[in-house]
Amino acid sequence: MKRLDLVFSERELDAIITALENAGVPGYTVMKHATGRGPETIVSEDMEFSGLGANAHVIVFCNDEIINRIRENVKSILNYYGGVAYVSEAIEL
């Protein structure tokens, strides 16, 4: 089982969700209003008032086959609009 963490601008949430669903994910968790600091930018809730929006954090648990399909579907969105995605091993308790 793999865990995929995606962090990107909330403005791209619909496109990311569509890409995940097209890849056949069994489910996902969405956390809106994610804030923090990256190597080049700071994302705060104040950005919502400016129209730039905060980030969203999406977590997906799935198998390797689906991860490969997600990679194809999501890569272009993250490359164009920005954002990060990391895959890690997930072990159920």
C-alpha positions in Angstrom: 0.0 0.0 0.0 1.3 3.5 -0.9 0.4 6.9 0.6 0.3 9.9 -1.8 0.5 13.4 -0.4 -0.3 16.2 -2.7 0.0 19.9 -1.7 -1.0 22.5 -4.2 -3.1 25.7 -4.6 -6.8 25.2 -3.7 -7.6 26.8 -7.1 -6.5 23.6 -8.7 -8.5 21.3 -6.4 -11.2 20.4 -9.0 -8.5 19.5 -11.6 -6.6 17.4 -9.2 -9.7 15.5 -8.0 -10.7 14.8 -11.6 -7.2 13.5 -12.3 -7.4 11.2 -9.2 -10.8 9.9 -10.1 -9.8 9.3 -13.7 -6.9 7.2 -12.3 -9.3 5.1 -10.3 -8.4 6.0 -6.8 -10.5 4.1 -4.2 -10.9 7.3 -2.1 -9.1 10.4 -0.8 -9.0 12.9 2.0 -9.0 16.7 1.2 -7.8 19.2 3.7 -8.4 22.8 2.6 -6.8 25.9 3.9 -3.4 24.3 4.3 -0.8 26.9 5.2 2.9 26.9 5.7 6.2 27.8 4.2 8.1 26.3 1.3 11.6 27.0 0.1 10.5 30.0 -2.0 7.1 31.1 -0.7 4.9 31.5 2.4 1.2 30.4 2.1 -1.1 31.9 4.6 -4.8 32.2 5.1 -4.5 35.9 4.2 -3.9 34.8 0.6 -7.6 33.8 0.4 -8.6 37.4 0.7 -6.2 38.4 -2.1 -7.8 35.9 -4.5 -4.7 33.8 -4.6 -6.1 31.2 -2.2 -4.4 29.0 0.3 -3.2 25.4 -0.4 -5.0 22.2 -0.2 -3.5 18.9 1.0 -4.9 15.7 -0.5 -4.0 12.2 0.9 -4.6 9.0 -1.1 -4.0 5.4 -0.1 -3.8 3.0 -3.0 -1.7 0.4 -4.8 1.3 0.9 -7.1 -0.7 0.5 -10.3 -3.0 3.4 -9.3 0.0 5.5 -8.2 1.5 5.2 -11.7 -1.8 6.3 -13.3 -2.0 9.2 -10.9 1.5 10.2 -11.8 0.6 10.5 -15.4 -2.6 12.4 -14.7 -1.3 14.8 -12.0 2.2 15.6 -13.2 1.2 18.1 -15.9 -1.1 20.0 -13.4 1.6 20.3 -10.8 4.3 21.3 -13.4 2.1 24.1 -14.8 0.4 25.5 -11.6 2.9 24.4 -9.0 2.6 22.1 -6.1 4.3 19.0 -4.7 3.5 15.3 -4.5 5.3 12.6 -2.5 4.7 8.8 -2.4 5.6 6.8 0.7 5.0 3.3 2.0 1.9 2.9 4.2 1.5 0.1 6.7 -1.9 -0.4 8.2 -1.9 -0.9 12.0 
